[in-house]
Amino acid sequence: MTKTIRPEKSGRSNREILAYLSIWVVAFVMRAIYLWHLGHSPAFDLLLGDAVTYDKWASQIAQGDWLGQGVFYQAPLYPYFLGVLYSLFGRDLLAVRLVQIILGASSCVLLARAGRSFFNQAKTGILAGFLLAVYPTAIFFDCSIQKSVLDLFFVCALLAVLGRSLERSQNQWWLVTGLVLGLLALTRENALIFLPIVLAWLFVAWRGERWTRRLQWAGLVLLGLAAVLLPVGGRNLWVGGEFHLTTAQLGPNFYMGNSRVATGFYKPLREGRGNAMFERDDATTLAEQATGRKLTPSEVSNYWTVKTLDDIRADVFRWLRLVCRKWLLVWNISEVGDSDDQYTYGDWSPLLQALNPLLHFGILCPLVALGICLTWNRRERVWLLFAMILVYAGSVALFYVFSRYRFPLVPMLILFAAAGLISLRDAIREARWRALWAGVATAIVATAVCTHAMMPEAVIRAATHNNLGNAFILEGRTQDAIGQYEEVLRLNPNDVSAPFNLADALLRAGRLEEAVGHFEQALRIDPNDSHTHYNMGVSLVKLGQPREAIGHFEQALRIEPNNAEAHQILGSVLFDQGKVQEAIGHWEQALRIKPTFAEAHYNLANALLRGGRLEEAIEHYDQALQAKPDYAKAHYNLGIALEQEGRVQEAIEHYEQALLLRPDFVELKKSLAQLRARLPRPQGAR
């Protein structure tokens, strides 16, 4: 290519503008209908997974904390986007979603413009825009409190700007390319992999231009990128003490996707803590425990990178098999959710339910294969798209696969799918049988590879219902949570967490016998889970079966000796059984593990008070109240101890405090009146 490539027709006809407007309207209406359906679902106001962290972060930003604390661990642009919306509209999730569907509809128009530029056909771009407008995964993500809406918008914007440069290479378009790429990197860090591809394309596609001119364009791309990322790096240096252009989570993510226990899906560093709110603390704590010293964010990331490379070197063939599996997962029909999924939400939206089986990766990938074959004669013009698809898919497979992680591929794939559908008629009319049969054969192979679900839909749905149940528990909606956990068991009876979560919810609801049955089921699946043994013991205590409960508490402590709560409650059960010294030993152990454990201090103080050890009892009551100032029982019993020691005025003060906290304590009112009557009365003045 020796000259700037011009489209077949310059400018936009009125018909084309009308087509773009139609795309925007269709996309907006589809998303608005889904949003209306979502508004009538129990999940509308629930935040799951990363959305909880984004919401908290955005609320802090809206309250004025624009710099935050430490080096960014998660991509920052979406929380700041949310923070601005919270500042404007308050914490209104409906307003946020309305803004997002406006962005989503605009993404469809940007993709249409990109298709027109790359394939030199308005009709290819228009079809691509309409396909994205009705693509169910895009509709789902545009209404989710997730950064995928920005991923889509900036990918489509990048494609549109690159396509515009293809039509007419002007300085401003290269500068905008860098700006958009920088913004995309602040939502999806691995998008920086596009930079070398874009620069290589710039030098190769415009090889007829002077070197100095191409260097100038490359400099403008880098300038735009720097204008976005350098302030973020400066902020990280100023606040966190280290310079990072985006975030400091490369190492932990690399480990989760490639360690010896990796599966290709997300696997938390600590079992049972698969939540964004734990990831940074767990990565830092485990690394510091292993090294025996405090670590900076870079050192934490390096620790996990080195640990991963050690695992890879220990069994290279295992890792290669894993990478192949992840590569297939990138193209698989399964839309694996990390916190929620479009299949489950389709149960609340007839629109999404109808679209899910009509347009998905199992259909998109064969259409892409067909499109690539039928447009192979245009490869010099569109090879940038080939390269972007391959390197981005590779960057996802290098870590682990979620639906939203591979989602930025969708606009690029849709361009080829649209081009294939448009070219199909032309290929038949022009009798290009070789290209046509190659396309059909490749599409058949792609169908065979992509349509075998590597994760069953039922398992994906079960994970979402489990997360919904957890969210309901946090909101105190126990009955709603029970329904979600029952659905998990129906969908995936082998889910190890489902019987435990259901049993725990039943325990909260007071349905003790049902809870015990499900705890037993959980122990059959995993007999070495300390939390299950602990909660089983709690249920048995409430059912009046303390002897059976003791065995489960002891088993929990054999598995997890530093479980302070298990020591505390086991001490209480033993005390009620008359085994005072054993009980004291467990309370003392609980306090060695957790020195501010108010309940352990209180129970130990009660035992000491009963044994006549007043000074020690008073000391532990004091410590219980330091940890929990509104502990009415501790105030009352401290009053008893002080009264027995003759410190009547102090006893009265604690009785009064207990009465303030428990106004319904009738017996205390009587005792307090009697105690006050015993105090000497002041003599009147003469």
C-alpha positions in Angstrom: 0.0 0.0 0.0 1.7 3.2 -1.1 -1.0 5.8 -0.7 -3.6 6.6 1.9 -6.5 4.3 1.2 -9.7 6.0 0.1 -13.2 4.6 0.3 -15.2 3.8 -2.7 -17.3 6.8 -2.0 -16.4 9.8 0.1 -18.8 11.4 2.6 -21.9 10.0 4.0 -25.2 10.0 2.1 -28.4 10.9 3.8 -29.4 7.2 3.5 -26.3 6.2 5.4 -26.9 8.7 8.1 -30.5 7.5 8.5 -29.1 3.9 8.7 -26.8 4.9 11.6 -29.7 6.6 13.3 -31.8 3.5 12.9 -29.0 1.4 14.4 -28.8 3.7 17.4 -32.5 3.6 18.0 -32.8 -0.2 17.6 -29.9 -0.7 20.0 -31.3 1.8 22.5 -34.8 0.3 22.4 -33.5 -3.3 22.8 -31.5 -2.3 25.9 -34.3 -0.2 27.3 -36.7 -3.2 27.0 -34.2 -5.4 28.8 -33.7 -2.7 31.4 -37.4 -2.5 32.0 -37.5 -6.3 32.4 -34.6 -6.2 34.8 -36.3 -3.5 36.9 -39.0 -6.0 37.8 -36.5 -8.7 38.8 -35.2 -9.3 42.4 -31.7 -8.7 41.1 -32.1 -5.1 40.0 -30.7 -3.5 43.2 -28.3 -6.3 44.0 -24.6 -5.8 43.4 -22.5 -8.9 42.8 -18.8 -9.5 42.6 -16.7 -6.6 41.3 -19.8 -4.4 41.3 -19.7 -4.3 45.1 -16.1 -2.9 45.0 -16.9 -0.5 42.2 -19.9 0.9 44.0 -18.0 1.4 47.2 -15.1 3.0 45.3 -17.5 5.3 43.3 -19.2 6.4 46.5 -15.9 7.4 48.0 -15.1 9.4 44.8 -18.5 11.1 44.9 -17.8 12.1 48.5 -14.6 13.9 47.4 -11.9 11.2 47.7 -10.6 11.5 44.1 -7.1 10.3 44.8 -7.9 7.3 46.9 -5.3 5.1 48.7 -2.4 3.1 47.4 -1.4 2.0 43.9 -4.5 1.0 41.8 -5.1 -2.7 42.0 -8.2 -2.7 39.8 -8.6 -0.8 36.5 -9.8 2.6 37.7 -11.8 4.2 34.8 -15.1 2.5 35.5 -15.2 3.4 39.2 -14.4 7.0 38.3 -17.1 6.9 35.6 -19.5 5.7 38.3 -18.2 8.3 40.8 -19.0 11.1 38.4 -22.5 9.7 37.8 -23.1 9.4 41.6 -21.9 13.0 42.0 -24.5 14.1 39.4 -27.5 11.9 40.2 -26.8 10.4 43.6 -26.4 6.7 44.0 -29.1 5.9 41.4 -28.5 2.6 39.6 -31.3 3.3 37.2 -29.6 6.6 36.1 -26.3 4.7 35.7 -27.9 2.1 33.6 -29.7 4.7 31.4 -26.3 6.4 30.7 -24.8 3.0 30.0 -27.4 2.0 27.4 -26.8 5.4 25.7 -23.1 4.5 25.5 -24.0 0.9 24.3 -26.2 2.2 21.5 -23.4 4.6 20.5 -21.0 1.7 20.4 -23.1 0.1 17.7 -22.9 3.2 15.5 -19.2 3.4 16.0 -18.8 -0.2 14.9 -21.0 0.5 11.8 -18.6 3.4 10.9 -15.6 1.1 11.4 -17.1 -1.6 9.2 -17.7 1.0 6.4 -14.1 2.1 6.6 -12.3 -1.3 6.8 -14.4 -3.1 4.2 -15.1 -0.1 2.1 -18.8 -0.9 2.2 -21.5 1.0 4.0 -23.7 -2.0 4.0 -21.1 -4.2 5.8 -20.8 -1.6 8.5 -24.6 -1.1 8.8 -25.1 -4.9 9.2 -22.3 -5.1 11.8 -24.0 -2.2 13.7 -27.4 -4.0 13.7 -25.8 -7.3 14.8 -24.2 -5.6 17.8 -27.4 -3.9 18.5 -29.2 -7.2 19.1 -26.3 -9.2 20.4 -27.6 -10.5 23.7 -24.2 -10.5 25.6 -23.8 -6.8 24.7 -27.3 -6.0 25.9 -26.7 -7.9 29.1 -23.4 -6.1 29.8 -24.6 -2.6 28.9 -27.1 -2.9 31.7 -24.7 -4.4 34.3 -22.8 -2.5 36.9 -19.6 -3.7 35.3 -16.8 -2.1 33.2 -17.7 -4.1 30.1 -19.9 -1.2 28.9 -16.7 0.9 28.7 -14.7 -2.0 27.2 -17.2 -2.1 24.3 -17.4 1.6 23.8 -13.7 2.2 23.6 -13.0 -0.9 21.4 -15.6 0.3 19.0 -14.3 3.8 19.2 -10.7 2.5 18.5 -11.9 0.6 15.5 -13.8 3.6 14.2 -10.8 5.9 14.6 -8.4 3.4 13.0 -10.8 3.0 10.1 -11.0 6.7 9.7 -7.2 6.8 9.5 -7.4 4.2 6.8 -9.7 6.5 4.8 -7.7 9.7 5.4 -4.5 9.7 7.4 -4.5 13.0 9.3 -2.5 13.9 12.4 -5.6 14.3 14.6 -6.8 10.8 14.0 -3.4 9.3 15.2 -3.5 11.4 18.3 -7.1 10.3 19.0 -6.0 6.7 18.4 -3.5 7.0 21.3 -6.1 8.7 23.5 -8.7 6.1 23.0 -6.2 3.2 23.4 -5.1 4.8 26.7 -8.7 5.0 27.9 -9.3 1.4 26.9 -6.2 0.3 28.9 -7.7 1.9 32.0 -10.7 -0.4 31.7 -9.0 -3.5 30.3 -5.2 -3.5 31.0 -4.4 -6.2 28.4 -5.6 -3.8 25.7 -2.1 -2.4 25.7 -1.2 -5.4 23.6 -2.8 -3.5 20.7 -0.1 -0.8 20.8 2.6 -2.7 18.9 0.1 -4.0 16.4 -1.2 -0.5 15.6 2.4 0.9 15.3 3.4 -2.0 13.0 0.3 -1.4 10.9 1.0 2.3 10.7 4.5 1.6 9.3 3.5 -1.2 6.9 0.2 0.1 5.6 1.7 3.5 4.8 5.0 2.2 3.6 4.8 4.6 0.6 4.9 7.6 3.0 8.2 9.1 4.1 9.8 7.6 7.3 9.7 11.0 9.0 5.9 11.3 8.4 5.3 7.8 9.7 7.5 8.5 12.7 5.5 11.6 13.3 2.2 9.7 13.3 3.7 7.0 15.6 4.8 9.8 17.9 1.2 11.2 18.0 -0.2 7.8 18.9 2.3 7.6 21.8 1.6 11.2 22.8 -2.1 10.5 23.1 -1.4 7.3 25.1 0.9 9.1 27.4 -1.6 11.9 27.9 -4.0 9.4 29.4 -1.6 7.0 31.2 1.1 9.3 32.6 -1.3 11.1 35.0 -2.4 7.7 36.3 1.2 6.7 36.7 2.0 9.9 38.5 -1.0 9.4 40.8 0.2 5.9 41.7 3.7 7.3 42.4 2.3 10.1 44.5 -0.2 8.1 46.5 1.2 4.6 46.5 4.9 5.2 46.2 5.4 3.3 42.9 5.0 4.2 39.3 2.5 2.0 37.5 0.8 3.1 34.3 -2.4 1.2 35.1 -2.5 -1.3 38.0 -0.4 -3.7 40.1 -2.3 -6.9 39.7 -0.4 -8.7 36.9 1.4 -11.3 39.1 -1.7 -12.5 41.1 -3.8 -12.8 37.9 -1.0 -14.6 36.1 -0.8 -17.1 39.0 -4.6 -17.7 39.1 -4.6 -18.5 35.4 -1.4 -20.6 35.2 -0.5 -22.1 38.5 -0.3 -25.9 39.0 -3.9 -25.9 40.3 -5.3 -23.6 37.5 -8.2 -24.8 35.5 -8.6 -22.1 32.9 -11.4 -20.5 34.9 -11.1 -18.1 37.9 -9.6 -19.8 41.0 -9.0 -17.5 44.0 -5.8 -17.5 45.9 -7.6 -18.6 49.0 -10.4 -21.1 48.7 -13.8 -19.6 49.5 -12.6 -16.0 49.0 -13.5 -15.5 45.4 -14.5 -11.9 45.7 -12.8 -8.7 44.5 -12.8 -7.3 48.0 -10.4 -10.1 49.2 -8.1 -10.3 46.2 -5.6 -7.5 47.0 -5.4 -8.4 50.7 -5.0 -12.1 50.0 -2.3 -11.6 47.4 -0.4 -9.3 49.7 -0.8 -11.3 52.9 0.2 -14.7 51.4 3.2 -13.1 49.6 4.3 -11.5 52.9 3.9 -14.6 54.9 5.9 -16.6 52.3 8.8 -14.0 52.3 8.6 -13.0 55.9 8.6 -9.3 55.3 6.5 -6.4 54.2 6.3 -6.0 50.4 5.5 -3.2 48.0 2.8 -3.7 45.3 5.5 -4.4 42.7 7.2 -6.9 45.0 3.8 -8.6 45.6 3.2 -8.9 41.8 6.8 -10.1 41.2 6.4 -12.8 43.9 3.3 -14.3 42.2 4.9 -14.0 38.8 8.0 -15.9 39.9 5.9 -18.5 41.7 3.9 -19.0 38.5 7.0 -19.4 36.4 8.3 -22.0 38.9 5.1 -24.0 38.5 5.3 -23.8 34.7 8.9 -24.9 34.7 8.0 -27.8 37.0 5.7 -29.3 34.4 5.8 -27.5 31.0 3.5 -30.0 29.3 0.8 -29.5 31.9 1.0 -25.8 31.3 0.9 -26.2 27.5 -2.2 -28.4 27.8 -3.8 -25.7 30.1 -3.0 -22.9 27.6 -4.6 -25.0 24.8 -7.7 -25.5 27.0 -7.9 -21.8 27.7 -7.5 -21.0 23.9 -10.5 -23.2 23.2 -12.4 -21.6 26.1 -11.9 -18.2 24.5 -13.9 -19.4 21.4 -16.4 -21.6 23.2 -20.2 -21.2 23.2 -20.2 -21.0 27.0 -20.7 -17.5 28.4 -19.0 -18.0 31.8 -20.0 -15.4 34.3 -17.7 -14.4 37.2 -20.6 -13.2 39.4 -23.7 -13.3 37.2 -24.7 -14.5 33.8 -27.0 -13.7 30.9 -28.7 -17.1 31.0 -30.1 -16.6 34.5 -31.0 -13.0 33.8 -32.8 -14.2 30.7 -35.3 -15.9 33.1 -36.4 -12.4 34.1 -36.3 -10.9 30.5 -38.3 -12.5 27.7 -36.2 -10.4 25.3 -32.9 -11.8 26.5 -34.3 -15.3 26.8 -35.4 -15.1 23.1 -32.0 -13.7 21.9 -29.7 -15.9 23.8 -30.1 -19.0 21.6 -30.3 -17.0 18.4 -26.9 -15.1 18.5 -24.0 -16.4 20.5 -20.4 -17.5 20.1 -21.5 -20.8 18.6 -23.1 -18.9 15.7 -20.8 -15.9 15.6 -17.5 -17.9 15.2 -18.7 -19.9 12.2 -19.9 -16.7 10.6 -16.5 -15.1 11.3 -14.8 -18.2 9.6 -17.0 -17.7 6.6 -16.3 -14.0 6.5 -12.6 -14.4 6.7 -12.6 -16.8 3.7 -14.9 -14.8 1.6 -13.0 -11.5 2.2 -9.5 -13.1 2.0 -8.9 -11.1 -1.2 -9.1 -7.9 1.0 -6.6 -9.1 3.5 -4.1 -6.3 2.8 -6.8 -3.9 3.9 -8.1 -5.7 7.0 -5.0 -7.6 8.3 -5.0 -5.2 11.3 -8.3 -6.7 12.4 -6.8 -10.2 12.1 -3.8 -9.3 14.2 -5.9 -7.5 16.9 -8.2 -10.5 17.2 -5.4 -13.0 17.5 -3.2 -11.0 20.0 -6.2 -10.1 22.2 -7.5 -13.7 22.3 -4.0 -14.8 23.2 -3.8 -12.2 26.0 -7.0 -13.6 27.5 -5.8 -17.2 27.1 -2.6 -16.3 28.9 -4.6 -15.6 32.1 -8.1 -17.1 32.7 -11.4 -16.9 30.8 -14.6 -15.2 31.7 -17.3 -14.0 29.3 -16.6 -10.4 30.0 -12.8 -10.8 29.6 -13.2 -12.1 26.0 -16.1 -9.7 25.3 -13.9 -7.0 23.6 -13.4 -9.5 20.8 -17.0 -9.4 19.9 -17.0 -6.1 17.9 -14.0 -7.2 15.8 -15.6 -10.6 15.2 -18.9 -9.1 14.2 -17.2 -7.1 11.5 -16.0 -10.3 9.8 -19.4 -12.0 10.4 -21.2 -9.0 8.7 -18.7 -9.0 5.9 -19.2 -12.7 5.4 -22.9 -12.4 5.1 -22.7 -9.5 2.7 -20.1 -11.2 0.6 -22.0 -14.5 0.5 -24.4 -13.3 -2.2 -21.6 -11.7 -4.2 -19.5 -14.9 -4.1 -22.4 -17.0 -5.4 -23.2 -14.4 -8.2 -19.5 -14.2 -9.2 -19.1 -18.0 -9.0 -16.2 -17.8 -6.5 -16.7 -21.4 -5.6 -13.3 -22.1 -4.2 -13.6 -19.3 -1.6 -17.2 -20.3 -1.0 -16.5 -23.9 -0.3 -13.5 -23.0 1.8 -15.7 -20.7 3.8 -18.4 -23.3 4.3 -15.9 -26.0 5.3 -14.1 -23.6 7.8 -17.5 -22.6 9.2 -18.4 -26.3 9.8 -15.1 -26.9 11.6 -15.7 -23.8 13.7 -19.2 -25.0 14.6 -17.8 -28.3 15.7 -15.1 -26.7 17.8 -17.2 -23.9 19.4 -20.6 -25.4 20.1 -19.5 -28.1 22.6 -20.1 -26.3 25.9 -16.9 -26.6 28.0 -18.9 -25.4 31.0 -22.6 -26.5 31.2 -25.2 -23.8 31.3 -26.6 -25.3 34.5 -23.3 -24.9 36.3 -23.0 -21.3 35.1 -26.5 -20.6 36.3 -25.8 -22.3 39.7 -22.9 -20.0 40.3 -25.1 -16.9 39.7 -27.9 -18.2 42.0 -25.3 -18.8 44.7 -24.0 -15.3 44.4 -27.6 -13.9 44.5 -28.1 -16.0 47.6 -25.0 -14.5 49.2 -26.2 -11.0 48.3 -29.6 -11.6 49.9 -27.9 -12.8 53.1 -26.0 -9.6 53.3 -29.2 -7.7 53.0 -30.9 -9.8 55.6 -33.4 -11.3 53.1 -32.9 -14.9 54.4 -36.0 -16.4 52.8 -35.0 -15.1 49.4 -31.5 -16.5 49.9 -32.9 -19.9 50.8 -34.8 -20.0 47.5 -31.6 -19.1 45.6 -29.6 -21.8 47.3 -32.3 -24.4 46.7 -32.0 -23.5 43.0 -28.3 -24.0 43.1 -28.8 -27.6 44.5 -31.3 -28.3 41.8 -29.0 -27.1 39.0 -25.8 -28.4 40.3 -26.1 -31.1 43.1 -22.3 -31.5 43.1 -21.6 -27.9 44.0 -19.6 -28.2 47.2 -20.7 -24.8 48.6 -24.5 -25.2 47.9 -25.5 -27.5 50.8 -23.4 -25.4 53.3 -24.9 -22.1 52.1 -28.4 -23.5 52.2 -27.9 -25.0 55.7 -26.4 -21.7 56.9 -29.4 -19.8 55.6 -31.8 -22.3 57.2 -29.9 -21.9 60.5 -30.4 -18.2 60.3 -34.1 -18.7 59.7 -34.4 -21.0 62.7 -35.2 -24.1 60.7 -32.7 -26.1 62.6 -33.5 -29.7 61.7 -33.4 -28.9 58.0 -30.1 -27.0 58.5 -28.6 -30.1 60.2 -29.7 -32.3 57.3 -27.9 -30.0 54.7 -24.8 -29.6 56.9 -24.6 -33.4 56.9 -24.9 -33.4 53.1 -22.1 -30.8 53.0 -19.9 -33.0 55.2 -20.5 -36.0 52.9 -19.1 -33.9 50.0 -16.2 -32.4 52.1 -15.7 -34.0 55.5 -12.7 -31.8 56.2 -14.4 -28.4 56.0 -14.0 -26.7 59.4 -16.7 -24.1 58.8 -19.3 -26.8 58.1 -18.3 -28.7 61.3 -18.5 -25.4 63.2 -22.0 -24.5 61.9 -23.2 -28.0 62.4 -22.1 -27.7 66.1 -24.0 -24.4 66.4 -27.2 -26.0 65.0 -26.9 -29.0 67.4 -26.5 -26.7 70.4 -29.6 -24.8 69.4 -31.4 -28.2 69.0 -30.4 -29.1 72.6 -27.8 -31.7 71.5 -24.7 -30.4 73.2 -22.8 -33.7 73.4 -23.1 -34.2 69.6 -22.1 -30.5 69.1 -18.9 -30.9 71.1 -17.6 -33.5 68.6 -18.1 -31.2 65.6 -16.5 -28.2 67.4 -13.5 -30.4 68.3 -13.3 -31.6 64.7 -13.4 -28.0 63.4 -10.5 -27.2 65.7 -8.5 -30.2 64.5 -8.8 -28.9 61.0 -8.4 -25.2 61.8 -6.7 -24.8 65.3 -6.8 -21.0 65.1 -10.6 -20.7 64.8 -11.2 -18.4 67.7 -15.0 -18.6 67.3 -14.9 -22.4 67.6 -12.8 -22.2 70.8 -15.3 -19.6 72.3 -18.5 -21.6 71.6 -16.9 -24.9 72.6 -15.9 -23.3 75.9 -19.5 -22.2 76.5 -20.8 -25.7 75.8 -18.2 -27.3 78.1 -19.0 -24.8 80.8 -22.7 -25.7 80.7 -21.6 -29.4 81.0 -19.8 -28.5 84.2 -16.3 -28.8 82.7 -15.1 -25.4 83.9 -11.3 -25.8 83.5 -11.6 -27.1 80.0 -13.9 -24.2 79.2 -11.5 -21.7 80.6 -8.7 -23.3 78.6 -10.7 -22.8 75.3 -11.6 -19.2 76.2 -8.0 -18.4 77.0 -6.9 -19.9 73.6 -9.6 -17.9 71.8 -8.1 -14.7 73.4 -4.6 -15.7 72.4 -5.8 -15.9 68.8 -8.1 -12.9 69.0 -7.3 -10.6 71.9 -10.2 -8.3 71.4 -12.8 -11.1 71.3 -15.5 -9.5 73.6 -17.6 -12.7 74.0 -14.6 -14.7 75.1 -13.6 -12.1 77.7 -17.2 -12.0 79.0 -17.5 -15.8 79.3 -14.1 -16.1 81.0 -15.0 -13.3 83.4 -18.2 -15.1 84.3 -16.2 -18.3 85.1 -13.7 -16.3 87.2 -16.5 -14.5 89.0 -18.2 -17.8 89.8 -14.8 -19.0 91.2 -14.5 -15.9 93.4 -11.5 -14.5 91.4 -13.1 -11.0 91.4 -10.1 -8.9 90.3 -9.4 -11.1 87.3 -13.1 -11.2 86.4 -13.3 -7.4 86.6 -10.3 -7.1 84.3 -11.9 -9.3 81.6 -15.3 -7.5 81.9 -13.4 -4.3 81.3 -11.7 -5.7 78.2 -15.0 -7.0 76.9 -16.4 -3.5 77.2 -13.4 -1.9 75.5 -14.0 -4.2 72.5 -17.8 -3.8 72.6 -18.9 -0.8 74.6 -22.7 -1.5 74.1 -22.4 -5.0 75.6 -25.3 -4.8 78.1 -24.7 -8.1 79.8 -21.0 -7.2 80.4 -22.1 -4.0 82.1 -24.5 -5.8 84.3 -22.1 -8.6 85.3 -19.3 -6.1 85.9 -21.7 -4.3 88.2 -22.2 -7.5 90.1 -18.5 -8.1 90.5 -17.9 -4.5 91.6 -20.7 -4.7 94.1 -19.2 -7.9 95.5 -15.9 -6.1 95.9 -17.6 -3.2 97.7 -17.2 -0.7 94.9 -20.9 0.2 95.1 -20.8 3.6 93.2 -18.9 2.0 90.3 -21.4 -0.9 90.3 -24.3 1.6 90.1 -22.7 3.3 87.1 -22.5 0.0 85.2 -26.0 -1.0 86.2 -27.3 2.3 84.8 -25.4 1.8 81.6 -26.8 -1.7 81.2 -30.3 -0.2 81.8 -29.8 2.4 79.1 -28.9 -0.4 76.7 -31.7 -2.7 77.9 -34.6 -0.5 79.2 -36.8 -3.7 79.4 -34.5 -5.2 82.1 -37.2 -5.1 84.9 -35.2 -7.0 87.5 -32.2 -4.7 87.1 -34.5 -1.7 87.8 -35.5 -3.2 91.2 -31.9 -4.2 92.0 -30.6 -0.7 91.2 -33.3 1.0 93.4 -32.3 -1.3 96.3 -28.6 -0.6 95.8 -29.1 3.2 95.7 -31.1 3.0 98.9 -28.0 1.5 100.6 -25.8 4.5 99.7 -25.3 7.0 102.6 -27.3 10.2 102.2 -25.5 13.5 102.3 -26.2 15.6 105.4 -28.1 18.9 105.0 -26.4 22.3 105.6 -26.7 23.9 109.0 
